Amino acid sequence: MKMYANLHTHSNHSDGRYSPTELAHVTKKEGYGAVVLTDHDTASGCAELAAECEKLGIETVVGVELNTPSELLKNQPQGLPDSHVISQFHIVGLDFDPEYPPMKEYLAYVCKRKTEMTHQLVDNAIKAGRLRGIEWEEIVEYNLKAGKPWISGSQTKAALVAKGIVEPDDFEFLTQNIFGQYMKDAVEPFPYKPEHEIIKLIRDAGGVAVIAHPHMQIFCLDALVEMGINGIETSHHTLTEEEAAIAYKYAIEKNLFISGGCDHCGLCSAYYKEDGNEKNSPYYAPYCHYGASKVHFEEIKTRSLMR
């Protein structure tokens, strides 16, 4: 089934590779009629995306993806390998007011938290001699000039590339020298809000609160609905066919908004653009494969479930 709306994407304002403008053009090329930018902890790229989408005749609304640790996830099935244990929910906010004061304040808060963590890791790398030729202040200045308040790996690399310290296709440098094994040395100075507060924040800002890619989280849906979740991603590359079917059926039964998107998979992710053959990449997805139908996107925009 060809999807109309790609409602979960990232840009270089968080951990995506395209600028918001580039994302709009790739969205058009792929064949979607709507796209939403859901960068982590920031909506700073949404205005740029919206301006380009208007030129291209593509629909969009404001979006964001917020992480939240959860006590609910301590009840995961026993015996899972460590790589499958999930400790936090990702909750996507769609079509909210980014100027709503509590939302604006919280996004600034989590951007500051992420940036301070990155600052610590960069300073550690400089002191240890693993990073040379640049200072933290230069990384901040480079990104703030581009309107990016969220500074992590992608933003650090962009500044290093701009200064000629690493090559654009050197994807290992940051992992080997700044992040990767060194993440354990970073202290998290600010905690995230718990899931019920994140859900309330999104809805108080006038948005739809969507549980993102609920892989291994289906057992939590009833509790999340009680907290106010009113949307669910039923189309995402991490979901098994069984999980996607359960999530879709659950959304219909509970009268939830239906969402989905490519995230870090498919053409709009740019995660395989350096590969000469898209289908050889583990990130490959058929065009317009992940997302939501036009009807489901209209339901989100109008807040009217047409069932």
C-alpha positions in Angstrom: 0.0 0.0 0.0 1.4 3.4 -1.0 1.3 5.8 1.9 0.3 9.5 1.5 1.9 11.0 4.6 5.4 10.4 6.1 4.8 11.5 9.7 8.1 10.5 11.4 11.2 12.0 9.9 14.5 13.6 11.1 16.7 16.4 9.7 20.1 17.7 10.5 18.5 19.7 13.4 18.7 16.4 15.3 20.1 13.1 14.0 19.0 13.2 10.4 21.3 13.8 7.4 19.1 16.2 5.3 18.5 19.8 6.0 14.7 20.5 6.3 14.8 22.0 2.8 16.5 19.0 1.3 14.0 16.7 3.2 11.1 18.5 1.5 12.6 17.9 -2.0 13.3 14.2 -1.3 9.8 13.8 0.1 8.4 15.2 -3.2 10.8 13.0 -5.2 9.7 9.9 -3.3 6.0 10.6 -4.0 4.6 11.5 -0.6 1.9 14.2 -0.4 2.6 15.1 3.2 5.6 15.0 5.5 6.2 15.9 9.2 9.6 16.7 10.7 9.8 15.1 14.1 13.3 15.9 15.2 14.4 14.8 18.7 13.7 17.4 21.4 13.4 20.4 19.0 11.0 21.9 16.5 13.6 24.3 15.2 13.6 22.9 11.6 9.8 22.9 11.1 9.4 26.4 9.8 12.1 25.9 7.2 10.4 22.6 6.1 7.0 24.3 6.0 8.2 27.1 3.8 9.7 24.7 1.3 6.7 22.3 1.4 4.4 25.2 0.5 6.5 25.9 -2.6 6.4 22.2 -3.6 2.7 21.7 -2.8 3.3 19.2 0.0 1.3 19.2 3.2 2.9 19.5 6.7 2.3 20.2 10.3 4.7 20.9 13.3 6.2 17.8 14.9 8.7 16.7 17.5 9.9 13.4 19.0 10.4 13.3 22.8 12.1 10.5 24.8 10.8 9.5 28.2 12.0 6.8 30.6 9.3 4.6 31.9 8.5 2.5 34.9 6.0 0.6 32.6 8.9 -0.9 30.6 10.3 -2.6 33.7 7.5 -5.2 33.1 8.9 -6.4 29.8 8.9 -10.1 29.1 11.7 -11.9 30.9 14.6 -13.5 29.1 15.1 -10.9 26.4 18.6 -10.3 25.1 20.1 -7.0 26.3 19.9 -5.6 22.7 16.1 -6.0 22.8 15.5 -4.4 26.2 13.8 -1.0 25.8 14.0 1.4 28.7 12.1 4.4 27.3 9.2 5.4 25.2 9.5 7.8 22.2 6.4 10.0 22.0 5.8 12.0 18.8 3.9 15.3 19.1 2.0 16.2 15.9 0.3 19.5 14.9 1.0 21.3 18.2 1.8 25.0 19.0 5.6 25.3 19.4 5.1 28.7 20.9 2.9 27.3 23.8 5.0 28.6 26.7 5.4 25.3 28.6 6.3 23.4 25.4 8.7 26.1 24.3 10.3 26.0 27.7 10.6 22.3 27.8 12.1 22.0 24.3 14.7 24.6 25.3 15.4 22.6 28.5 16.0 19.3 26.7 18.1 21.0 24.0 20.2 22.4 26.8 20.5 19.0 28.4 21.6 17.3 25.2 24.1 20.1 24.4 25.6 20.0 27.8 26.1 16.2 27.5 27.8 16.7 24.1 29.9 19.6 25.6 31.2 17.2 28.3 32.1 14.5 25.8 33.8 16.9 23.4 35.9 18.4 26.3 36.8 14.9 27.4 38.0 14.1 23.9 40.0 17.3 23.6 41.7 16.8 27.0 42.6 13.2 26.1 44.0 14.2 22.7 41.4 12.3 20.7 40.1 15.5 19.1 42.3 18.3 17.9 42.0 21.5 15.9 38.7 22.8 17.2 37.2 24.1 20.4 33.7 23.6 21.8 32.7 27.2 21.2 33.4 26.8 17.5 31.0 23.8 17.3 28.3 25.8 19.1 28.8 28.9 16.9 28.7 26.9 13.7 25.4 25.2 14.6 23.6 28.2 16.1 24.3 30.2 12.9 22.3 27.4 11.1 19.5 27.7 13.7 20.3 24.3 15.4 19.9 24.5 19.2 20.2 20.7 19.6 23.9 19.8 19.5 24.9 16.1 19.5 26.9 13.9 17.1 25.5 15.1 13.8 26.1 18.7 14.7 29.6 18.0 16.0 30.5 16.2 12.9 29.1 19.0 10.7 31.4 21.5 12.4 34.4 19.2 12.1 33.7 18.7 8.4 33.3 22.5 7.8 36.7 23.0 9.4 38.4 20.2 7.4 39.1 18.0 10.4 37.2 15.0 9.1 35.9 13.9 5.7 32.1 14.0 5.0 32.1 10.2 4.6 34.0 9.5 7.8 31.2 8.0 9.9 33.4 6.3 12.5 35.4 9.2 13.8 32.8 10.4 16.3 32.1 6.9 17.6 35.7 6.0 18.0 36.9 9.3 19.6 34.0 11.2 21.2 30.8 9.2 21.7 30.6 5.4 21.5 32.3 3.8 24.5 32.8 7.3 26.1 29.1 7.9 26.6 29.4 6.2 29.9 31.6 9.1 31.0 28.8 11.7 30.4 26.6 12.7 33.3 23.0 13.4 32.4 22.5 16.8 34.1 18.8 17.0 33.4 16.2 14.2 33.6 13.4 13.9 31.0 9.8 14.3 32.0 7.9 11.0 32.6 5.6 9.8 30.0 2.3 11.1 31.5 3.8 14.6 31.7 5.0 14.4 28.1 1.6 13.3 26.9 -0.1 16.1 28.8 2.4 18.7 27.5 1.7 17.7 23.9 -2.0 17.7 24.3 -2.0 21.0 26.3 -0.1 22.5 23.4 -3.0 21.5 21.1 -1.3 18.5 19.6 -1.8 14.8 19.1 0.4 12.6 21.3 1.5 9.5 19.4 3.4 6.5 20.8 6.2 6.0 18.3 7.2 2.6 16.9 5.8 0.5 19.7 8.0 -2.5 19.0 8.1 -4.7 22.2 5.7 -2.2 23.8 2.3 -3.5 22.8 1.7 -4.6 26.3 1.9 -1.0 27.5 -0.8 0.4 25.2 -3.7 0.3 27.7 -1.7 2.1 30.3 -0.6 4.7 27.8 -4.2 5.3 26.7 -5.2 5.9 30.3 -2.4 8.5 30.5 -3.9 10.3 27.4 -2.0 8.9 24.4 -4.4 9.5 21.5 -2.3 8.2 18.5 -0.2 5.2 17.6 2.3 4.5 14.9 1.1 1.4 13.0 3.7 1.7 10.2 7.4 1.7 11.0 10.3 -0.5 10.0 10.9 -1.8 13.5 7.4 -3.2 13.8 6.9 -6.9 13.0 3.9 -7.7 10.8 2.1 -9.0 13.8 2.8 -5.9 15.9 1.7 -3.6 13.1 -1.5 -5.5 12.7 -2.2 -5.5 16.4 -1.4 -1.8 16.7 -3.7 -1.0 13.8 -6.6 -3.0 15.2 -6.0 -1.5 18.6 -6.1 2.0 17.2 -9.5 1.3 15.5 -11.0 -0.3 18.6 -9.8 2.5 20.9 -10.5 5.4 18.4 -6.9 6.5 18.3 -5.3 8.5 15.5 -3.2 6.4 13.2 0.3 7.5 12.3 3.6 6.2 11.0 6.7 7.1 9.0 10.1 6.1 7.8 12.2 7.5 10.7 15.8 6.3 9.9 14.8 4.1 7.0 13.8 4.7 3.4 14.7 7.5 1.0 13.8 10.3 3.3 16.3 9.1 5.9 19.3 9.6 3.6 20.9 6.8 5.5 21.8 5.0 2.3 22.4 7.9 -0.1 26.1 7.1 -0.1 25.4 3.6 -1.3 25.3 3.4 -5.1 22.4 0.9 -5.0 19.6 1.7 -2.6 18.4 -1.9 -2.5 21.8 -3.1 -1.2 21.4 -1.0 2.0 19.9 -2.3 5.2 18.0 1.0 5.4 16.2 0.3 2.1 12.4 0.7 2.0 10.2 0.8 -1.1 9.0 4.3 -2.0 6.1 5.6 0.2 6.1 2.3 2.1 6.0 3.7 5.7 3.6 6.4 6.9 -0.2 7.0 7.0 -3.0 7.2 4.5 -4.5 10.5 3.4 -7.6 9.8 5.4 -5.6 9.2 8.6 -3.6 12.3 8.0 -6.8 14.3 7.5 -8.1 12.9 10.8 -5.0 14.2 12.6 -5.3 17.6 11.0 -9.0 18.0 11.7 -9.1 16.1 15.0 -12.1 14.3 13.6 -12.0 10.5 13.4 -13.8 9.5 10.3 -15.0 6.1 11.4 
